[in-house]
Amino acid sequence: MDIRIDQLAGTDTAAQALCHTIRRVVFCDEQRVPPALEWDDLDPICTHYLLYVDGVPAATARVRLYKPGVIKIERVAALKQYRRLGIGRRLMERVMADLSQGPATEAVMNAQTQVRSFYEQFGFVASGPEFVEADIPHIFMSMKLR
């Protein structure tokens, strides 16, 4: 299995189309997130990651400046046929490695509660009460980058 992960600017419209396809399938089709909630005006200002398996787009994530010194990780998604192969781990390892080299000192996310333990493996800590976004239980998570 050949894995490649590209870091993309939000202005790369061709790459955005590939990320959007993955997000549409995972969030809108599988999880029934309304498209109006999935698509926002933030994509152009985000950094996106696109993971390929044997040349096929399989997973994506986006990161953005949340507030000074804090990066927010969002829209982490892997196509169903590629889950349980370790690609989510590979994608997050790349994202975290890149973030550890940047100026931010903290990373945060609103993680779906069902995958909380996945993010805890990277050092994220849950805080606050569980909340619902798009009819899906979530938990706020954060970690210090340095």
Secondary structure, 3 states (H helix, E strand, C coil): CCEEEEEEECCCHHHHHHHHHHHHHHHHHHCCCCHHHHCCCCHHHCEEEEEEECCEEEEEEEEEEEECCEEEEEEEEECHHHCCCCHHHHHHHHHHHHHHHCCCCEEEEEEEHHHHHHHHCCCCEEEEEEEEECCEEEEEEEEECC
